[in-house]
Structure formats: C-alpha cells, structure tokens
Amino acid sequence: MSGIKGPGSVNDPELESTPGMDPFTDTLQRLREAFSSGRTRSAEFRAAQLNGLSRFLRENKQLLQETLARDLHKAAFHSDISELIICQNEVDLALRSLHTWMKDEPVAKNLVTQLDSAFIRKEPFGLVLILTPWNYPLNLSLVPLVGALAAGNCVVLKPSEMSKCAERVLAEVLPRYLDQSCFAVVLGGPEKTGKLLEHEFDYIFFTGSPRVGKIVMAAAAKHLTPVTLELGGKNPCYVDDNCDPQTVANRVAFFRCFNAGQTCVAPDYVLCSPEMQARLVPALQSAITRFYGDDPQSSPDLGRIINEKHFQRLRDLLSCGRVVIGGQSDESDLYIAPTVLVDVQETEPVMQEEIFGPILPIVNVRSLGQAIDFINRREKPLALYVFSKSSQVVNQMLDRTSSGNFAGNEGFTYLTLTSLPFSGVGKSGMGRYHGKFSFDTFSHHRACLLSHSGLEMLKNIRYPPYSDCRQKLLTWALGSHSCNLL
Amino acid sequence: MDPFADTLQRLREAFSSGRTRPAEFRAAQLNGLSRFLRENKQLLLEALAQDLHKWLGLVTSPTLLLANQEESQACTTSGPSHMPHPQLGVSCLQSAFEAEVSEISISQNEINLALRNLRAWMKDEKVSKNLATQLDSAFIRKEPFGLVLILSPWNYPLNLSLGPLVGALAAGNCVVLKPSEISKNTEKVLAEVLPGYLDQSCFAVVLGGPQETGRLLEHKFDYIFFTGNPQVGKIVMTAAAKHLTPVTLELGGKNPCYVDDNCDPETVANRVAFFRCFNAGQTCVAPDYVLCSPEMQTRLVPALQSAITRFYGDDPQSSPNLGRIINEKHFQRLRGLLSCGRVAIGGQSDESDLYIAPTVLVDVQETEPVMQEEIFGPILPIVNVRSLGQAIDFINRREKPLALYVFSKSSQVVKRVLAQTSSGGFCGNDGFMHLTLASLPFGGVGSSGMGNYHGRFSFDTFSHHRACLLRPPGLEKIYAIRYPPHTPRNLRVLLMAMGTRSCSCTLL
C-alpha cells in the first residue's frame, strides 16, 4: 500500500524510487535533537505521552476494532481481550507506577562507601526503534511503545506493512496523540526496513521471526546497539495420559485457534501417547464444534489468515500426516478450518516450521521421558505447555526443559500478568518486557556513587607508597569478610 | 580441523545431563574457585607481576625464574625486571598491593557473595497475580542458559576472568573461558591450574589469539560474555547474531573527568592521579582526560605533580608501586601520544622497561590522537572548557563513556552533570570506587557496552528468567466463560471483569 501519507509518516514514492536518497535521515535527526534537548526526561512529559496513548485507545476504539476485523477477521471481543484491553492495562500500569519506576534505587553499601550516596539511576537510551509484526499489530506495537515512552526515549515505530489497516491507523491517527517531535511512524517493506536498520539507534526492539531476528541483530551489532528480540518457534504441548480429555481439548483448541492460530505463543503441536490421542481427538472435535459450530467458516469467532502467501503455506501443510478433524480451506476467504493432523512424522514440513495457523499436529510419544527428549532435541521454544492432573509430571517437564515461558494446565494466559517477564530464550529470543520489565528494558541502569569532596584524610590510606605497616593494615582490611577498604 | 568441536561437544553433553543444576554442584564449583585463589595466591601474584611488569622483590622465587625461562622466547620484554630492587627486601610484597586489591580480593569477594546468596538467587520468584490467576501459581524460574563463553582481556586478567566466571557457574552453566593471550603468565595459570579446581566436564579453558578466537566464535554458544574494546565487541556481537546468542559486552571509551573551579586542587589531584596511574593507566574505567577551566588548570597541574611525587617519588621509574605497559605494541602507541599538546608533567619513557612516566599534557586539541582513542596508559590530557555547560556539551558530543567523573564541592554541579549526561557508571568526587560495590550493576552504555554484572547482576545476566504459570487441573466451569461462541451476556461479564480499573484483570 504505497502513498500512505500522514503526519509523522515517511513513505514518499518519489523518495522510494530515487537511488541513494535516504528517506529516514531527517526524521531521525529531528528525533535525536529532541532527545538531546532533554524534553522527554521529565515525569510530566512522559505521563502526558502515556495519557495521549490512553486517549488514542479510548477515542478510537471502534476504528481499531474495525481495523483488526479488516486485517485479521477479528471479532470485536477478540480484539478487546487480545489487543485493546491489554494495551490499556499496560498504559494504566505505567501511569500508576511511573514515578516509582523512575526513582533512583539506593543500594547496599560497604564499609568504605558508608558516607557516600550509592544508587542506580534509570536513564533513557535515546532513540529507540520498534519493529512490529502483523499478527497482533496494535498490542505488539503499543505495549513496547508504552515501555519506551515511560522510560523517556524518543521512538521510531515501524509497523508491519502486512496488516495494512492497522499500519494506516498507527501512521495517521496515533501520532496526533503524541508529541511528534519525539515520536514518528515510518512505513515500508523489507527493503525499506533494511535501509532503516543501517542507521544508528540506541535500542532496537523487534518482534518477528528468528530469521529476521538474526538480520536485525547483525545490523545492530554494527552500531553496538542493544536489542530485545521477541521471536518464535514451535511451542510443544505435552498431554499426559492422566488428564481429563475434554478440559484439555477445550483449552488446547481455544488457544490454538485464537486469531486463527497466528499467535507466537500458541500451542504448535501436541505430544501424547497413542492411547491419549484416541481420547483427545473426539474431545477436540467436540470443542471445535461447540466453539465454532458445524460450519466454522461461518462463525464470527474464527479469524482468517493474514494474506495469500501464508494461506498457501498453510494449505500445503494440510497434506502432512492424516487429517482427522477439519482440513478444509477456501482461498477466496483466506480461510483454513480448525484442523487436527495425526500420523505425523518429525521430518514433515508441519513439524519443521512454526505453523502459525489453526492446524494442530499430534506426534506420538510413549512416555514423559520420550516427550522431554523430543522437546530437548529441538530449539528452545517461546512457550511450553503441559497438561496433567499430576503436579509431578508438570514439575518434571518444567525442570527438565527450557522455554521462554511455561504453563501447566493452561494456555497463554500468563501473557496477561504484567508481573511476569515475557521473553524468549535461545532461538525464540532474548530480552523481555511487559509491565515494569518494559520500563527496565528501555532504560540504562547507571551505577552512581556520590562521594564527599573532602575527608581526604580517610582516603589517604589507599595511596602509595605503602609502608610495611599500612600494607599489613590494608591487606588485613581487604581480607576481611566482604570488606573493601580502598 | 576444528580444535574446539570436541571440547564444546563434551560440555554440551554435560549440561544436558543436568549435572550443573543442583545448588550443591554449583556451590562446589564456587568453593573450588575459592580454593584456587587461596592456594595459589603467590603463584597468581607472580604471574600478574610478570604480565604487567610490576616490580617484585622475590627474584629468588623458583616459579618466577621458571616463568622467565619459558617466556624468554615469546616475550618481547627484557631488562631490569630481573634485577633486585634496591629498596625492597626479599620478603616484601609492596608491589603486589595493586594485584591484591584489584584482582584477588575483588574476585574472592564475588565468590563469597555468590556462595552466601546462591540459594536465595536460585529460588523461584513468586509474582503478584490478577483476578484471573488467583488460583494459579505464578513465578519466575531462573535457569542456566547452557554453554557460556567468557572472553577476557589482559589488563586485569584474573579479575575479568573470574568475576564473570563466578556468575556463570552460580547460574548453573557450563563454561568455556578464553583468557587473553597477551597476559601470558596469567593465561598459563588459568589454563593449567584453574581447571584442577573445577569439574572439568563442565569447564574448559581454550587458548589462542585473534584467529583462534574467530574460529571459536563460529560455534554456537548460549551466552557470550566479552570484555575488551568496542571494535572487537562489534565482531563478537556480529558472530553472536548468527546463532541468536545473547551477549554482554563490557567495552570502553574515553572517560571524562570534569574538575570544577570550586574544589580543593590537592584532594582532586590525589584522586585523579591515583586512579589514572593505577595499573599504569590500563583500566577501562580510569579517568581518561580532564575537562577544566584554564584557571583551574593552573592550580591543578602543580597539585598533580605533588601527588605524583608523593606517590611514586622523584624517579617514578624506580617506584615499586607503578606498573608497566603490557607489551611493545601498546608502549609504542602510548609513546606516540606523548607528543600531543605540551608535556606539563612527566613525558619520559623507557622502551627497555616498557615504562611510561605519569604524564600530564596541556594545550591539547580535540583533534589530536590523544583525544581520539582510549588512552589506556598513565597519560592525562587536560582540555580547557570555559563553563560547566561547555563541559557537558563536550561530553555529550562524544560517545557515551564507560565511566564519568565530576569533582566539585558543589553537589549541584555534580548532580547537574549526572542529570545531563549518560555513561555506564558515574562517580562524584572520587575515582572508580563504584566498582567495589557489588550492589551496583557494572556495565556500559552505547559504544561502551551493553548488559551488566557484579554481585547478583552476574547471576541474573547468566540466567534465563522463565515466566511460569501453573494452574490446578479441572475447574473448567470457571474458565468456560471465555470460550466462543460469545453471547452478549458472556461478553459483558468478561469485559466488565477485564475493564475493571486498578485490577489489571483479564478473565481469560
């Protein structure tokens, strides 16, 4: 979608076609100057930005719901619980907590520093770049934005060009609610993003695929820019023999099909015994029918695939293993039916890439141990799920695997707890955010020691030359438990 | 032939076995580190003396003689390090003070802190819950990343190897340590003696120069901790990006030292000279250059001379308390800097001894080499500014430094500089004391680095913080309200619960 122009947006077709012209320089320069002026430092300024965000959400609720409906066929309810309310909660939390988070944090002192003032000061990094994806285009833009603004940074937001309607709202409406000397939205596809990444930022926050995550980190390395990467992977879902199949099926189906499966933390595949499978499949069918009716395509509660390319990718996956539930698709509607596949081999495409659609393969294992080995042979996922009535089973899975996040007997509800850090590990990412973790992510924690300008007699002891006597005293003092008498 | 593949494979298998997970294992490793320091103190002091060419009275020590023999091929230094110092007795270890303080004690303190706090740090951290998760167990679990690579430099070769190592081991990782090949004697002790104190299935030292390090970095690690210069930092991060490996980079820069007109010149001179000349200036957080008014300069320079004379005598080259430059290459680099500006104090050098005198340069231009690169030697340029504002602008025009120093009797001045600049760490009216507080995070910002460590920050750096939510099975009736199809009534109930203020509540 070219030619989107609006306050704060940069997408001039003329510039695009002129080789060598950098469309971002002016914008970035402007934001850097604003940061240097110190404008974003005061709590009042930051609170004003957050209040602006809050008003943006409240005053455009209907527009935002329509936007998400057009991009992803999201029902208003889904938009509310997975995007709008989550954003609002984050904004509210930041507003409530801003002064506390901003405060200097005094730290414990040792003997030598008793008379000093020692604390950690939180400072903004400066110019922050936020690159966001298409699957939760509002949430995944605004929640990092809350943290970056609360921490006092200037921000460049580059939303995904694939969720076109959300991109437009963020480019044309959002900037009006923020101080535009300190905030800009830039637009473009992979090529433009590559050019953007050639510039120096003070922090880069990226949500997307591991493949692009590597590109972002490599670009950041050129400027020694710290990064948070929220990536993805295949999130395993182990279903123990000892469980209630219907309860499990409800939860697995709900979280798998939410947003038509286009969720980085959705259960990606099930691991269970053949016996469990026999009980789970009918329960899954029952859940799907209860949720979406006999003809899921006509349910208002089931989303659609973002675009043709992903639709084709998912349609191809439907031929892996054997379809036991669903399997239908409709290109004109970018519709994929809630589908369960069985007899799936580890080598098939559906077990190779992150699915990101309403397709759930079931892979058989013969024991918990085998399931754990299966999981540990693969890349560390963003999320890991275990369903079992036995807390021992849940704890064993927790103890013997690693993942960004973990849930026992539940789906990705933990996302809504701002007191939990949301993060990946290994290939599923680095760094974390949500709640205070966002503020901390976008802040430099500066170690500060304010010493007395006088009292030189006390400090004299550390200077050379060292008499035998002083040497002994100092060595003794240094040898004392946790005492540094420098 | 890949010299590292087998070692890395072995360590990965050990990690997968779960061996490093229990607190007992980790405590045993930390205790091993502690014994390594205590039982080899003499050896370490000698190695450090040899590497950084500090005067050592114990020339009759067999260890020292042995090291000298082995080293004579590879080492480019020669000269009076073998000659007994006229003022030292055989039993005196005066010169070891720096090593004692800045390498051994600091490392020992970190180990002790980790041992005391290990279980507290390892514990699951419960978090506050919302309405929807009231019945659940919600906590953060600290997990080791797996295979950690620590790349350490030559200037504090023990401290900057062991400090991160403490954190990595406490966090339950397997570790590959690559010490600097430039501090050869310490490298040797770390490679040959240290592993004997640790479980060698989970710890390895690898050796080599830039080329071998490049090959090492082609491998996948689960965390990389690097201390060194920004240029190599970029190489490390680029290599890490290929595997999506998180990194902490402790880099460097030019640490400004603003000296206000309102101060006691002698006190300031003591502190600046001491911290500049410590370890012959080869400290990443040393004050690199002074910013002050011309008036202040005229008071400061004589005070600096006085301090230097008091500390190191009239002939600093014969002081047992002044270090030497690490090698020929850095010596030449520093000697080149001596021709910048005008020498007001010192300026002497002796190639055969890798000695650079404590030097103060004035009339220095911003464009001269001494103001372009990190000095890393006992040379202190003074740049004049006409006001505090000008000093702040000067600082902010440049890369964010690892440390920033302000000397002033006025706390307003100190606070203004703090508020209007950024740096890794900051100290008002003293040198790099903030290093000694394990409760402060030690790290850079911008081109001086990313990430931090020391104390608990080390443990957290080397741990993945895993968000966990455990729900009791059943109770499906409560949670059924969230499933489609969504009747208007269900919707209202849910939205009401979610929309509730100050509750941050979602009934998902």
Interface residues (C-beta under 8 A of the other chain):
Chain A: S36 G38 R41 A75 F77 D80 I81 I85 I86 N89 D92 L93 R96 V107 A108 K109 N110 V112 T113 D116 A118 I120 R121 E123 F125 G126 D202 P210 G213 K214 M217 A218 A220 A221 K222 L224 P226 L229 L231 C243 D244 Q246 T247 N250 R251 F254 A287 R290 F291 Y292 G293 S299 P300 D301 L302 N376 F387 S388 K389 S391 V394 L398 D399 R400 S402 S403 G404 N405 F406 A407 G408 N409 E410 T413 Y414 T416 L417 T418 S419 L420 P421 F422 S423 V425 G426 K427 G429 M430 G431 R432 H444 H445 R446 A447 C448 L449 L450 S451 H452 S453 G454 E456 K459 N460 R462 Y463 P464 P465 Y466 D468 Q471 L474 T475 L478 G479 H481 S482 N484 L486
Chain B: S16 G18 R21 C92 L93 Q94 F97 E100 V101 S105 I106 N109 N112 L113 V127 S128 K129 N130 A132 T133 D136 A138 I140 R141 E143 F145 G146 D222 P230 G233 K234 M237 T238 A240 A241 K242 L244 P246 L249 L251 C263 D264 E266 T267 N270 R271 F274 A307 R310 F311 Y312 G313 S319 P320 N321 N396 F407 S408 K409 S411 V414 L418 A419 Q420 S422 S423 G424 G425 F426 C427 G428 N429 D430 M433 H434 T436 L437 S439 L440 P441 F442 G443 V445 G446 S447 G449 M450 G451 N452 H464 H465 R466 A467 C468 L469 L470 R471 P472 P473 G474 E476 Y479 A480 R482 Y483 P484 P485 H486 L491 L494 L495 M498 G499 R501 S502 S504 T506 L508
